[in-house]
Amino acid sequence: ITTNENIKALYFYQKNKYRITDVIFDAVTEARKIKPSIPEMGENGIAIRDEIVLTKYL
């Protein structure tokens, strides 16, 4: 699992044959209610909102 703004992780996983298998919309938005220290924006200026599930099929 990675977050929607983590472009480096998304690149790494997809380059290594992982597939996006689910998107948990607003997962980080909900997690921020429990842990308000989670930043609103990533280093690249993209809002952090969703979690992306990636799976590697063997």
C-alpha atoms as a printed R data frame, in Angstrom:
   type eleno elety resid chain resno       x       y       z
1  ATOM     1    CA   ILE     A     1   0.000   0.000   0.000
2  ATOM     2    CA   THR     A     2   1.174   3.507  -0.786
3  ATOM     3    CA   THR     A     3  -0.458   6.890  -0.906
4  ATOM     4    CA   ASN     A     4  -1.722   8.602  -4.022
5  ATOM     5    CA   GLU     A     5   0.988  11.284  -4.072
6  ATOM     6    CA   ASN     A     6   3.962   8.931  -3.633
7  ATOM     7    CA   ILE     A     7   5.108   8.989  -7.236
8  ATOM     8    CA   LYS     A     8   8.477   7.356  -6.505
9  ATOM     9    CA   ALA     A     9   6.806   4.372  -4.815
10 ATOM    10    CA   LEU     A    10   4.212   4.044  -7.581
11 ATOM    11    CA   TYR     A    11   7.002   4.085 -10.162
12 ATOM    12    CA   PHE     A    12   8.994   1.464  -8.228
13 ATOM    13    CA   TYR     A    13   6.065  -0.923  -7.751
14 ATOM    14    CA   GLN     A    14   4.822  -0.700 -11.325
15 ATOM    15    CA   LYS     A    15   8.345  -1.022 -12.728
16 ATOM    16    CA   ASN     A    16   8.610  -4.257 -10.701
17 ATOM    17    CA   LYS     A    17   5.395  -5.684 -12.164
18 ATOM    18    CA   TYR     A    18   3.015  -4.805  -9.343
19 ATOM    19    CA   ARG     A    19  -0.527  -3.979 -10.426
20 ATOM    20    CA   ILE     A    20  -2.920  -1.503  -8.866
21 ATOM    21    CA   THR     A    21  -5.646  -3.712  -7.431
22 ATOM    22    CA   ASP     A    22  -7.583  -1.303  -5.241
23 ATOM    23    CA   VAL     A    23  -7.881   2.341  -4.333
24 ATOM    24    CA   ILE     A    24  -9.114   3.212  -0.872
25 ATOM    25    CA   PHE     A    25 -10.565   6.652  -1.445
26 ATOM    26    CA   ASP     A    26 -10.135   9.154   1.417
27 ATOM    27    CA   ALA     A    27  -8.234   6.616   3.570
28 ATOM    28    CA   VAL     A    28  -5.604   9.174   4.535
29 ATOM    29    CA   THR     A    29  -8.235  11.842   5.082
30 ATOM    30    CA   GLU     A    30  -9.884   9.501   7.608
31 ATOM    31    CA   ALA     A    31  -6.543   8.523   9.188
32 ATOM    32    CA   ARG     A    32  -5.767  12.208   9.688
33 ATOM    33    CA   LYS     A    33  -8.729  12.395  12.108
34 ATOM    34    CA   ILE     A    34  -6.840   9.963  14.372
35 ATOM    35    CA   LYS     A    35  -3.351  11.276  13.608
36 ATOM    36    CA   PRO     A    36  -3.590  14.973  12.676
37 ATOM    37    CA   SER     A    37   0.183  15.187  12.122
38 ATOM    38    CA   ILE     A    38  -0.192  13.459   8.725
39 ATOM    39    CA   PRO     A    39   0.570  16.228   6.221
40 ATOM    40    CA   GLU     A    40  -2.074  17.524   3.815
41 ATOM    41    CA   MET     A    41   0.368  17.773   0.898
42 ATOM    42    CA   GLY     A    42   3.252  15.643  -0.308
43 ATOM    43    CA   GLU     A    43   6.698  16.963  -1.221
44 ATOM    44    CA   ASN     A    44   5.601  17.243  -4.846
45 ATOM    45    CA   GLY     A    45   2.575  19.456  -4.095
46 ATOM    46    CA   ILE     A    46  -0.022  16.699  -4.577
47 ATOM    47    CA   ALA     A    47  -2.697  16.389  -1.876
48 ATOM    48    CA   ILE     A    48  -2.387  13.196   0.200
49 ATOM    49    CA   ARG     A    49  -5.862  11.618   0.306
50 ATOM    50    CA   ASP     A    50  -6.066   8.023  -0.890
51 ATOM    51    CA   GLU     A    51  -4.265   4.731  -0.392
52 ATOM    52    CA   ILE     A    52  -3.361   2.645  -3.425
53 ATOM    53    CA   VAL     A    53  -3.077  -1.122  -3.043
54 ATOM    54    CA   LEU     A    54  -0.619  -2.838  -5.367
55 ATOM    55    CA   THR     A    55  -0.280  -6.589  -5.842
56 ATOM    56    CA   LYS     A    56   2.382  -8.673  -7.539
57 ATOM    57    CA   TYR     A    57   1.033 -11.826  -9.124
58 ATOM    58    CA   LEU     A    58   3.522 -14.671  -9.356
